[in-house]
Amino acid sequence: PKPAAEMNIIEITQYNKIPSQISYDRWWLFTWFVMVPVTIASGINAWIVENEHLSHEPPEYIPYDHLTQRSRPYPWKDGKRSLFHHERYNPVPGEGYSWRQSEDDE
């Protein structure tokens, strides 16, 4: 290329677009050929690991006092279950898993 002192404004503008176009092309390729496959692979891995994790029973409930301290009960239901309580995966403080209690009653 010519020295900048010999270029007119149109040539300078065209010359400066070349690096930005290269950068744009590199990021476009990186996004579609690296990041999209990595995101898909991470999602598949998370799905496989979570299914393996959910396939076995949760551990036996041990009523540790320091894990179940409540300064006041929750304002919904019986006050012991959190807002996003799941009967199978979250124990009720002081009682254990509610689904295991219902199986024992039957």
Chimera marker file (.cmm) of the C-alpha trace (Angstrom):
<marker_set name="trace">
<marker id="1" x="0.000" y="0.000" z="0.000" r="1" g="1" b="0" radius="0.5"/>
<marker id="2" x="0.900" y="3.605" z="-0.466" r="1" g="1" b="0" radius="0.5"/>
<marker id="3" x="2.030" y="5.699" z="2.478" r="1" g="1" b="0" radius="0.5"/>
<marker id="4" x="-0.848" y="7.429" z="4.258" r="1" g="1" b="0" radius="0.5"/>
<marker id="5" x="0.368" y="10.857" z="3.153" r="1" g="1" b="0" radius="0.5"/>
<marker id="6" x="-0.193" y="9.907" z="-0.501" r="1" g="1" b="0" radius="0.5"/>
<marker id="7" x="-3.694" y="8.357" z="-0.015" r="1" g="1" b="0" radius="0.5"/>
<marker id="8" x="-6.940" y="10.223" z="-0.450" r="1" g="1" b="0" radius="0.5"/>
<marker id="9" x="-9.823" y="9.835" z="2.043" r="1" g="1" b="0" radius="0.5"/>
<marker id="10" x="-11.556" y="7.061" z="0.061" r="1" g="1" b="0" radius="0.5"/>
<marker id="11" x="-8.378" y="4.953" z="-0.129" r="1" g="1" b="0" radius="0.5"/>
<marker id="12" x="-7.747" y="5.419" z="3.615" r="1" g="1" b="0" radius="0.5"/>
<marker id="13" x="-11.318" y="4.358" z="4.408" r="1" g="1" b="0" radius="0.5"/>
<marker id="14" x="-11.054" y="1.252" z="2.215" r="1" g="1" b="0" radius="0.5"/>
<marker id="15" x="-7.664" y="0.375" z="3.706" r="1" g="1" b="0" radius="0.5"/>
<marker id="16" x="-9.013" y="0.644" z="7.264" r="1" g="1" b="0" radius="0.5"/>
<marker id="17" x="-11.952" y="-1.663" z="6.498" r="1" g="1" b="0" radius="0.5"/>
<marker id="18" x="-9.685" y="-4.606" z="5.699" r="1" g="1" b="0" radius="0.5"/>
<marker id="19" x="-8.635" y="-5.430" z="9.308" r="1" g="1" b="0" radius="0.5"/>
<marker id="20" x="-12.178" y="-5.023" z="10.603" r="1" g="1" b="0" radius="0.5"/>
<marker id="21" x="-13.508" y="-7.364" z="7.908" r="1" g="1" b="0" radius="0.5"/>
<marker id="22" x="-10.870" y="-9.947" z="8.834" r="1" g="1" b="0" radius="0.5"/>
<marker id="23" x="-11.812" y="-9.638" z="12.493" r="1" g="1" b="0" radius="0.5"/>
<marker id="24" x="-15.520" y="-9.958" z="11.654" r="1" g="1" b="0" radius="0.5"/>
<marker id="25" x="-14.884" y="-13.090" z="9.585" r="1" g="1" b="0" radius="0.5"/>
<marker id="26" x="-12.776" y="-14.677" z="12.312" r="1" g="1" b="0" radius="0.5"/>
<marker id="27" x="-15.408" y="-14.041" z="14.999" r="1" g="1" b="0" radius="0.5"/>
<marker id="28" x="-18.197" y="-15.321" z="12.737" r="1" g="1" b="0" radius="0.5"/>
<marker id="29" x="-16.257" y="-18.536" z="12.082" r="1" g="1" b="0" radius="0.5"/>
<marker id="30" x="-15.341" y="-18.870" z="15.755" r="1" g="1" b="0" radius="0.5"/>
<marker id="31" x="-18.971" y="-18.442" z="16.808" r="1" g="1" b="0" radius="0.5"/>
<marker id="32" x="-20.464" y="-20.975" z="14.436" r="1" g="1" b="0" radius="0.5"/>
<marker id="33" x="-17.709" y="-23.580" z="14.281" r="1" g="1" b="0" radius="0.5"/>
<marker id="34" x="-16.380" y="-23.477" z="17.848" r="1" g="1" b="0" radius="0.5"/>
<marker id="35" x="-18.895" y="-21.978" z="20.267" r="1" g="1" b="0" radius="0.5"/>
<marker id="36" x="-22.080" y="-23.541" z="18.890" r="1" g="1" b="0" radius="0.5"/>
<marker id="37" x="-20.652" y="-27.113" z="18.931" r="1" g="1" b="0" radius="0.5"/>
<marker id="38" x="-19.157" y="-26.526" z="22.406" r="1" g="1" b="0" radius="0.5"/>
<marker id="39" x="-22.538" y="-25.301" z="23.689" r="1" g="1" b="0" radius="0.5"/>
<marker id="40" x="-24.327" y="-28.318" z="22.214" r="1" g="1" b="0" radius="0.5"/>
<marker id="41" x="-21.723" y="-30.730" z="23.633" r="1" g="1" b="0" radius="0.5"/>
<marker id="42" x="-22.006" y="-29.097" z="27.072" r="1" g="1" b="0" radius="0.5"/>
<marker id="43" x="-25.782" y="-29.444" z="26.996" r="1" g="1" b="0" radius="0.5"/>
<marker id="44" x="-25.576" y="-33.117" z="26.043" r="1" g="1" b="0" radius="0.5"/>
<marker id="45" x="-23.016" y="-33.743" z="28.788" r="1" g="1" b="0" radius="0.5"/>
<marker id="46" x="-25.187" y="-32.001" z="31.399" r="1" g="1" b="0" radius="0.5"/>
<marker id="47" x="-28.225" y="-34.042" z="30.310" r="1" g="1" b="0" radius="0.5"/>
<marker id="48" x="-26.317" y="-37.343" z="30.556" r="1" g="1" b="0" radius="0.5"/>
<marker id="49" x="-24.809" y="-36.524" z="33.956" r="1" g="1" b="0" radius="0.5"/>
<marker id="50" x="-28.148" y="-35.305" z="35.369" r="1" g="1" b="0" radius="0.5"/>
<marker id="51" x="-29.974" y="-38.435" z="34.189" r="1" g="1" b="0" radius="0.5"/>
<marker id="52" x="-27.309" y="-40.577" z="35.841" r="1" g="1" b="0" radius="0.5"/>
<marker id="53" x="-27.615" y="-38.540" z="39.034" r="1" g="1" b="0" radius="0.5"/>
<marker id="54" x="-31.417" y="-38.859" z="39.145" r="1" g="1" b="0" radius="0.5"/>
<marker id="55" x="-31.380" y="-42.592" z="38.483" r="1" g="1" b="0" radius="0.5"/>
<marker id="56" x="-30.444" y="-43.496" z="42.063" r="1" g="1" b="0" radius="0.5"/>
<marker id="57" x="-32.136" y="-42.811" z="45.387" r="1" g="1" b="0" radius="0.5"/>
<marker id="58" x="-31.213" y="-39.739" z="47.439" r="1" g="1" b="0" radius="0.5"/>
<marker id="59" x="-29.083" y="-40.371" z="50.542" r="1" g="1" b="0" radius="0.5"/>
<marker id="60" x="-30.632" y="-41.256" z="53.863" r="1" g="1" b="0" radius="0.5"/>
<marker id="61" x="-31.947" y="-38.227" z="55.755" r="1" g="1" b="0" radius="0.5"/>
<marker id="62" x="-29.886" y="-37.192" z="58.790" r="1" g="1" b="0" radius="0.5"/>
<marker id="63" x="-31.466" y="-34.362" z="60.814" r="1" g="1" b="0" radius="0.5"/>
<marker id="64" x="-28.506" y="-32.020" z="61.274" r="1" g="1" b="0" radius="0.5"/>
<marker id="65" x="-29.624" y="-29.063" z="63.400" r="1" g="1" b="0" radius="0.5"/>
<marker id="66" x="-27.257" y="-26.560" z="61.773" r="1" g="1" b="0" radius="0.5"/>
<marker id="67" x="-28.689" y="-27.252" z="58.308" r="1" g="1" b="0" radius="0.5"/>
<marker id="68" x="-32.341" y="-26.793" z="59.216" r="1" g="1" b="0" radius="0.5"/>
<marker id="69" x="-32.358" y="-23.669" z="61.377" r="1" g="1" b="0" radius="0.5"/>
<marker id="70" x="-35.348" y="-21.440" z="60.694" r="1" g="1" b="0" radius="0.5"/>
<marker id="71" x="-35.845" y="-18.125" z="62.477" r="1" g="1" b="0" radius="0.5"/>
<marker id="72" x="-39.515" y="-18.215" z="61.483" r="1" g="1" b="0" radius="0.5"/>
<marker id="73" x="-41.632" y="-20.523" z="59.314" r="1" g="1" b="0" radius="0.5"/>
<marker id="74" x="-42.141" y="-19.892" z="55.620" r="1" g="1" b="0" radius="0.5"/>
<marker id="75" x="-45.369" y="-17.994" z="54.876" r="1" g="1" b="0" radius="0.5"/>
<marker id="76" x="-46.753" y="-20.743" z="52.610" r="1" g="1" b="0" radius="0.5"/>
<marker id="77" x="-48.036" y="-24.269" z="53.098" r="1" g="1" b="0" radius="0.5"/>
<marker id="78" x="-47.003" y="-25.737" z="56.461" r="1" g="1" b="0" radius="0.5"/>
<marker id="79" x="-44.025" y="-23.393" z="56.904" r="1" g="1" b="0" radius="0.5"/>
<marker id="80" x="-41.394" y="-26.130" z="56.579" r="1" g="1" b="0" radius="0.5"/>
<marker id="81" x="-41.234" y="-26.500" z="52.810" r="1" g="1" b="0" radius="0.5"/>
<marker id="82" x="-39.423" y="-23.937" z="50.650" r="1" g="1" b="0" radius="0.5"/>
<marker id="83" x="-41.194" y="-22.234" z="47.767" r="1" g="1" b="0" radius="0.5"/>
<marker id="84" x="-39.597" y="-24.576" z="45.217" r="1" g="1" b="0" radius="0.5"/>
<marker id="85" x="-39.890" y="-27.729" z="47.338" r="1" g="1" b="0" radius="0.5"/>
<marker id="86" x="-39.801" y="-31.046" z="45.476" r="1" g="1" b="0" radius="0.5"/>
<marker id="87" x="-41.184" y="-34.010" z="47.402" r="1" g="1" b="0" radius="0.5"/>
<marker id="88" x="-38.619" y="-36.455" z="46.031" r="1" g="1" b="0" radius="0.5"/>
<marker id="89" x="-35.411" y="-34.411" z="46.243" r="1" g="1" b="0" radius="0.5"/>
<marker id="90" x="-35.854" y="-32.031" z="49.191" r="1" g="1" b="0" radius="0.5"/>
<marker id="91" x="-36.293" y="-33.347" z="52.735" r="1" g="1" b="0" radius="0.5"/>
<marker id="92" x="-38.655" y="-31.623" z="55.144" r="1" g="1" b="0" radius="0.5"/>
<marker id="93" x="-36.657" y="-30.384" z="58.170" r="1" g="1" b="0" radius="0.5"/>
<marker id="94" x="-37.173" y="-32.654" z="61.148" r="1" g="1" b="0" radius="0.5"/>
<marker id="95" x="-39.248" y="-35.177" z="59.192" r="1" g="1" b="0" radius="0.5"/>
<marker id="96" x="-37.105" y="-36.385" z="56.278" r="1" g="1" b="0" radius="0.5"/>
<marker id="97" x="-38.298" y="-37.169" z="52.777" r="1" g="1" b="0" radius="0.5"/>
<marker id="98" x="-42.087" y="-37.006" z="52.625" r="1" g="1" b="0" radius="0.5"/>
<marker id="99" x="-42.316" y="-39.597" z="49.832" r="1" g="1" b="0" radius="0.5"/>
<marker id="100" x="-40.486" y="-42.149" z="51.999" r="1" g="1" b="0" radius="0.5"/>
<marker id="101" x="-42.917" y="-41.517" z="54.859" r="1" g="1" b="0" radius="0.5"/>
<marker id="102" x="-45.917" y="-42.137" z="52.605" r="1" g="1" b="0" radius="0.5"/>
<marker id="103" x="-44.338" y="-45.423" z="51.393" r="1" g="1" b="0" radius="0.5"/>
<marker id="104" x="-43.797" y="-46.521" z="54.998" r="1" g="1" b="0" radius="0.5"/>
<marker id="105" x="-47.428" y="-45.764" z="55.873" r="1" g="1" b="0" radius="0.5"/>
<marker id="106" x="-48.730" y="-48.050" z="53.112" r="1" g="1" b="0" radius="0.5"/>
<link id1="1" id2="2" r="1" g="1" b="0" radius="0.2"/>
<link id1="2" id2="3" r="1" g="1" b="0" radius="0.2"/>
<link id1="3" id2="4" r="1" g="1" b="0" radius="0.2"/>
<link id1="4" id2="5" r="1" g="1" b="0" radius="0.2"/>
<link id1="5" id2="6" r="1" g="1" b="0" radius="0.2"/>
<link id1="6" id2="7" r="1" g="1" b="0" radius="0.2"/>
<link id1="7" id2="8" r="1" g="1" b="0" radius="0.2"/>
<link id1="8" id2="9" r="1" g="1" b="0" radius="0.2"/>
<link id1="9" id2="10" r="1" g="1" b="0" radius="0.2"/>
<link id1="10" id2="11" r="1" g="1" b="0" radius="0.2"/>
<link id1="11" id2="12" r="1" g="1" b="0" radius="0.2"/>
<link id1="12" id2="13" r="1" g="1" b="0" radius="0.2"/>
<link id1="13" id2="14" r="1" g="1" b="0" radius="0.2"/>
<link id1="14" id2="15" r="1" g="1" b="0" radius="0.2"/>
<link id1="15" id2="16" r="1" g="1" b="0" radius="0.2"/>
<link id1="16" id2="17" r="1" g="1" b="0" radius="0.2"/>
<link id1="17" id2="18" r="1" g="1" b="0" radius="0.2"/>
<link id1="18" id2="19" r="1" g="1" b="0" radius="0.2"/>
<link id1="19" id2="20" r="1" g="1" b="0" radius="0.2"/>
<link id1="20" id2="21" r="1" g="1" b="0" radius="0.2"/>
<link id1="21" id2="22" r="1" g="1" b="0" radius="0.2"/>
<link id1="22" id2="23" r="1" g="1" b="0" radius="0.2"/>
<link id1="23" id2="24" r="1" g="1" b="0" radius="0.2"/>
<link id1="24" id2="25" r="1" g="1" b="0" radius="0.2"/>
<link id1="25" id2="26" r="1" g="1" b="0" radius="0.2"/>
<link id1="26" id2="27" r="1" g="1" b="0" radius="0.2"/>
<link id1="27" id2="28" r="1" g="1" b="0" radius="0.2"/>
<link id1="28" id2="29" r="1" g="1" b="0" radius="0.2"/>
<link id1="29" id2="30" r="1" g="1" b="0" radius="0.2"/>
<link id1="30" id2="31" r="1" g="1" b="0" radius="0.2"/>
<link id1="31" id2="32" r="1" g="1" b="0" radius="0.2"/>
<link id1="32" id2="33" r="1" g="1" b="0" radius="0.2"/>
<link id1="33" id2="34" r="1" g="1" b="0" radius="0.2"/>
<link id1="34" id2="35" r="1" g="1" b="0" radius="0.2"/>
<link id1="35" id2="36" r="1" g="1" b="0" radius="0.2"/>
<link id1="36" id2="37" r="1" g="1" b="0" radius="0.2"/>
<link id1="37" id2="38" r="1" g="1" b="0" radius="0.2"/>
<link id1="38" id2="39" r="1" g="1" b="0" radius="0.2"/>
<link id1="39" id2="40" r="1" g="1" b="0" radius="0.2"/>
<link id1="40" id2="41" r="1" g="1" b="0" radius="0.2"/>
<link id1="41" id2="42" r="1" g="1" b="0" radius="0.2"/>
<link id1="42" id2="43" r="1" g="1" b="0" radius="0.2"/>
<link id1="43" id2="44" r="1" g="1" b="0" radius="0.2"/>
<link id1="44" id2="45" r="1" g="1" b="0" radius="0.2"/>
<link id1="45" id2="46" r="1" g="1" b="0" radius="0.2"/>
<link id1="46" id2="47" r="1" g="1" b="0" radius="0.2"/>
<link id1="47" id2="48" r="1" g="1" b="0" radius="0.2"/>
<link id1="48" id2="49" r="1" g="1" b="0" radius="0.2"/>
<link id1="49" id2="50" r="1" g="1" b="0" radius="0.2"/>
<link id1="50" id2="51" r="1" g="1" b="0" radius="0.2"/>
<link id1="51" id2="52" r="1" g="1" b="0" radius="0.2"/>
<link id1="52" id2="53" r="1" g="1" b="0" radius="0.2"/>
<link id1="53" id2="54" r="1" g="1" b="0" radius="0.2"/>
<link id1="54" id2="55" r="1" g="1" b="0" radius="0.2"/>
<link id1="55" id2="56" r="1" g="1" b="0" radius="0.2"/>
<link id1="56" id2="57" r="1" g="1" b="0" radius="0.2"/>
<link id1="57" id2="58" r="1" g="1" b="0" radius="0.2"/>
<link id1="58" id2="59" r="1" g="1" b="0" radius="0.2"/>
<link id1="59" id2="60" r="1" g="1" b="0" radius="0.2"/>
<link id1="60" id2="61" r="1" g="1" b="0" radius="0.2"/>
<link id1="61" id2="62" r="1" g="1" b="0" radius="0.2"/>
<link id1="62" id2="63" r="1" g="1" b="0" radius="0.2"/>
<link id1="63" id2="64" r="1" g="1" b="0" radius="0.2"/>
<link id1="64" id2="65" r="1" g="1" b="0" radius="0.2"/>
<link id1="65" id2="66" r="1" g="1" b="0" radius="0.2"/>
<link id1="66" id2="67" r="1" g="1" b="0" radius="0.2"/>
<link id1="67" id2="68" r="1" g="1" b="0" radius="0.2"/>
<link id1="68" id2="69" r="1" g="1" b="0" radius="0.2"/>
<link id1="69" id2="70" r="1" g="1" b="0" radius="0.2"/>
<link id1="70" id2="71" r="1" g="1" b="0" radius="0.2"/>
<link id1="71" id2="72" r="1" g="1" b="0" radius="0.2"/>
<link id1="72" id2="73" r="1" g="1" b="0" radius="0.2"/>
<link id1="73" id2="74" r="1" g="1" b="0" radius="0.2"/>
<link id1="74" id2="75" r="1" g="1" b="0" radius="0.2"/>
<link id1="75" id2="76" r="1" g="1" b="0" radius="0.2"/>
<link id1="76" id2="77" r="1" g="1" b="0" radius="0.2"/>
<link id1="77" id2="78" r="1" g="1" b="0" radius="0.2"/>
<link id1="78" id2="79" r="1" g="1" b="0" radius="0.2"/>
<link id1="79" id2="80" r="1" g="1" b="0" radius="0.2"/>
<link id1="80" id2="81" r="1" g="1" b="0" radius="0.2"/>
<link id1="81" id2="82" r="1" g="1" b="0" radius="0.2"/>
<link id1="82" id2="83" r="1" g="1" b="0" radius="0.2"/>
<link id1="83" id2="84" r="1" g="1" b="0" radius="0.2"/>
<link id1="84" id2="85" r="1" g="1" b="0" radius="0.2"/>
<link id1="85" id2="86" r="1" g="1" b="0" radius="0.2"/>
<link id1="86" id2="87" r="1" g="1" b="0" radius="0.2"/>
<link id1="87" id2="88" r="1" g="1" b="0" radius="0.2"/>
<link id1="88" id2="89" r="1" g="1" b="0" radius="0.2"/>
<link id1="89" id2="90" r="1" g="1" b="0" radius="0.2"/>
<link id1="90" id2="91" r="1" g="1" b="0" radius="0.2"/>
<link id1="91" id2="92" r="1" g="1" b="0" radius="0.2"/>
<link id1="92" id2="93" r="1" g="1" b="0" radius="0.2"/>
<link id1="93" id2="94" r="1" g="1" b="0" radius="0.2"/>
<link id1="94" id2="95" r="1" g="1" b="0" radius="0.2"/>
<link id1="95" id2="96" r="1" g="1" b="0" radius="0.2"/>
<link id1="96" id2="97" r="1" g="1" b="0" radius="0.2"/>
<link id1="97" id2="98" r="1" g="1" b="0" radius="0.2"/>
<link id1="98" id2="99" r="1" g="1" b="0" radius="0.2"/>
<link id1="99" id2="100" r="1" g="1" b="0" radius="0.2"/>
<link id1="100" id2="101" r="1" g="1" b="0" radius="0.2"/>
<link id1="101" id2="102" r="1" g="1" b="0" radius="0.2"/>
<link id1="102" id2="103" r="1" g="1" b="0" radius="0.2"/>
<link id1="103" id2="104" r="1" g="1" b="0" radius="0.2"/>
<link id1="104" id2="105" r="1" g="1" b="0" radius="0.2"/>
<link id1="105" id2="106" r="1" g="1" b="0" radius="0.2"/>
</marker_set>
